[in-house]
Amino acid sequence: MNLTWYPLTPADMPTYNKYYSMVRTNMTDLSFHCRFAWDNVFKVKWTIVEDCLVQISDGGDYSSPFMLMPLGKLTSEKVEKIIRAVKPIFDSKGWGFRILAIEDSQKHIFEQTGIPAKIDFSEDSSDYFYEAESLRTLAGKKYSKKRNHWSKFLRMYPDYEYESLTSSIFDECLKLVRIWASDKGVDIADTSDSDYYMIKRIFDNWDKLDARGGAIRIDGQIAAFSIGSIGREEVGFIHFEKADIRYEGLYVAINRLVLENEFPNIRYVNREEDLGIPGLRQSKESYFPILKVKKWRYVPI
């Protein structure tokens, strides 16, 4: 089968979302904004096979080559045909074939293909999924520590300003990312440690995308910002979040204010994975996720 592959561009978003909407997924990896933001690393190419949107990547400098779970109305027969159409491309390049980001509700479809495979997931890659209203209000005994951080933030920085993300403050937000990276000894060009260029890619294409977010200004300076998007009508994604840790309670504040102002109607929010980083895991667990979104991996054997 001769397939024509296309780079992912903002102009592809309507087509992408048409197929994305057919899979009721709660993971961030398959959302358009996540894929587009990270495309300067993974350089995904896409095409249509069996009336499904299929994406492949050589992995860039970040990982081994992969195919993502196809988007569309999947059946085991379709998936098997897609694999048989795409795997020869991997074979011709000497790449090991694997499919990443398989939605939990679609896992059985992959298990029922006629191709023997190992199917597993990594806890480090599982997304944290929360009730949005709990993070907006911080109500209840279990959020008492978060409310204390919020109260302290209000006492210490009563003149803080919140504003929605617009192009007028993008340069200031990127300056904050550079400061954040410098404080941690991270090279912004190192995409294994820094998300600077992923954030910049979203900012550079803001008017062509459907992203949203907000920022907190303290003493005239951008001290925190957050970027997200809507996955489906009741689910929001937070893709990037940065805060100057010298300001106490700032992460609690940006989390709460962005959900209040930019995502007032969503029921659930996905705050992505912890990558196995202990501090990040502790932080995400402290907001009491209602579940972890597994991302299954398929490797033929």
N, C-alpha and C positions, 0 to 999 in steps of 0.2 A: 504494500500500500504506500503510495507516494503522499506524504503529508507536508503541508506548508506550515511552517512555524513562524509566529509573530512575537515581537517584543511586547511587553506589557506597557501600555501608555494610558494616560487619563482618558483618552478618547474611547478606550476599550471598556470603561467602567459600566455603561449600560448593558453591553453584551455579557460582561462578567457577572453582573448582579442578576441578570435574567437566569443564568444557570445556578448561581449561588443560592437564589431564593428557593430552588427546588430541593435543597438539602437543608433541613432545619438543624443547623449546627450551632453550638454555643462556643466553639473554639475560635481563637483569634487568627490562627495561622491561615485560614482559608478566606478571611475577609479581604476585600480589595485593598483597603488602606494599609493593612499589614504587609501584604504581598508587594505593593507598590513601594512602600517605604524601604523595604529591605532589598529591593531589586537591584540597587547599585552594588550589592554583595552577590546575590544569587543569580541575577540575570536570567530570570525565568523566561521561557518561551512557551507560547500556548497555541493550541489548535483545537478543532472540533473533530471528535471521533465518536461514532455511534450516538450522535446528537448529545454529546457531553463535552464540556470544556475540560481539556487535558493540559496540564502544565508540567514541564520538565526543566531541570537545571543541572549544570555541570558541578554545582556545589560551590563555585567560586573558591575563595581562600578559607571558607568557613566550615565546609563539610564535604562529604562525598556526594557524588551525583545522586539525584533522586527524581522521582515523579511524585506529584501530590495526588491525593485522592481526587478522582474526577468529580466535577460538579455537574449535576443534572439528575434526572430520574434514573437511578441506578438499579440494575438487576445483575445477578451473578453472570448471566449470559453476556450482557454488555461489558462488564468488567473483564471477563475472560477475553473477549474480542479486542478490547482496548490494550490489554497486556500483550497479546500476541501481535498487535500492530506496533506497539512502542518499544518493546523489549529488544527487537533486532537493532534499533538505533543505539541502545546502550551497548549491545554486544559488539557492534561495528566499531565503537570507540574504545572498547576495552573497559567499559564501566560496569561495575556491579549494579544489578537492577534492584531497586527497592521502591516501595510506595510509602510515603509519609502522610501524617495528618489525616488518618482515617477516623471518621466520626464514630463514636461508640455505637450509635443507633444503626450504623451501616456495616459494622464489623461482620455480622453474619453473612452479608452478601459476599464478602471477600473469602470467607470460610467455605462458601458453597461453590466456588469456582472449581473447575476440573484441574487446577494447577496446584500441586502440593506446595505449601508455604509455611513458614514460621510467622506467627502473628503475635506481637508483644507490644508493650509500652514502657516508657520510662517515667517514673514518678517525678523526676526532676523537670520534665517537660510538660507536666500536667498544669492546666490553667486553674487559677483560683476564681471561684464563681460565688457572688454575694447577692443578697437581697439589697437592692439599691436604697430602699427607704431606710433601712437600718444604718447605712453609711451616711445618709443625708441627715438623720436626726440624732444618731448615736444614743438612742433611747435604750433603757434597760440596764440591769445590773452589770452584765458582762462588758458593757462599753464604758464603765465608770472611769477607767484610766484614760480612755480617749477623750471623754468629756472634760476631764481635768486638764489634759493637754490643750484642748480647744479653749477652755476658760483662761488658762494661763496665756495663751496666744493673744486673746482679746485684751487681757489686762496689760500685757507688755507692749502691744502694738495697736493701741486703740485707733490710730489714724491710718491703718492699712487701707489700701484701695484694691478692689477687685475689678478686673476688666476682661471682657471676652477677647479671645485671640483675634487680632487683625494684622494685616501686613505692616501696619505702622509700628508694631513692637517686636517684629520677628528678629531684627538685628540684636535687640536687647536680650531676647530669649536665647539666641545663639551665644551671646557673650556669657550668659549664665552657664551654659553647657561647657564652654571653654574653661571657665573658672572651676566648675565642678570637676572636670577632667584633670586640671592642673593640681587641685587639692588632693586628688587621689593618685597622682603620679601616672595618669593615663594619657597616652598619645591619641589625639582625636582621630588620627588616620588609621588607628588599629581597630578595625571593626569587630574584633573579638572582645574588646573591652569597652569601646566607645560607640554610642549611637548618634554621635554628632551629625554624620552625613545622612543618616536615615531621617532625622528630624529636619535637617536642611532640605532634603528632597520633598518632604511634605510641605514645608513652607514655600519652596520655590514653585510649587504647583497648586497652591492653596485654592486659588480661584477656579481651578478645574476639577477640584475634588469635592467631597462632601464631609470633610473633617470638621471638628469643632473642638473648642477648648477654652481655657481661661488662664489668667495670670494674677498674681498678687504682687502689688508694689508696696514697698516699705521705704520710707524716707526718700521717695522719688525713684528708687531703683527696683527693677524686676527681681524679686527674690524667689519666685516659684512660678512654674507653669505646668500645664497638663494638656495633652492632646488625645482626643478620642474620636470615636465614630459610632454610628448605629449599625449593628449587625442585622437584626430584624426588629420589628416594631417594638418588642418589649425587652430587648437586650442591647446594652451598650458595651463598648470596649474602651478601655483606657490603654493606649498604645505606648505613650511616653509620659514620664513625669519627672520633673527635676525641681529640687528645692535647695536653698542654701541652709545647711544644717546649723549654721551659727544662730539662726532664728528659731527659738524654741516653739514647738507645736506647729511648725510650718507645714510639714507633710500632712498632718491631720487636717489643717485648714484648707490646703489646696484640694485635697481629696473631697472634703465636704462641700466646699464652695462650687467646685466644678460640677458636681452632681446636682446641686441645687439649681444652678443657673443655666447649665448647658444641657443637662439630661433630666429635666424635671419630671418626665412622664415614663421613663423606662422602669421596668419592674426588677430587672436583674442587671448586674454589671460584672464583666469579666476583667480582672486586673492582671491577666497573663501569668506566666510561669515564674518559678524562682531559680531555675537553672542549677539547682543544687547548691546555691550559695547560702550558707547558714543564716547570715544576718537578714538576707532578703526573705528567706523562708519564715523566719521568726516574725518579721514585719507583716507579711501577708497572712500568717496564721492569726496574728493579733486582732485582725478584723473579723474573725470568725466566718470563714467561708461556709456556705451551705453544701457545697460539693466541690470536688476536684474534677475537672474536665480532662478525661484521658484522651491521648492522641495515639492511636494504634499504628504500628509499623508492620508492613507486609514484605517479606523477603522470600521469594521462591526457593525451594530446596530440591 
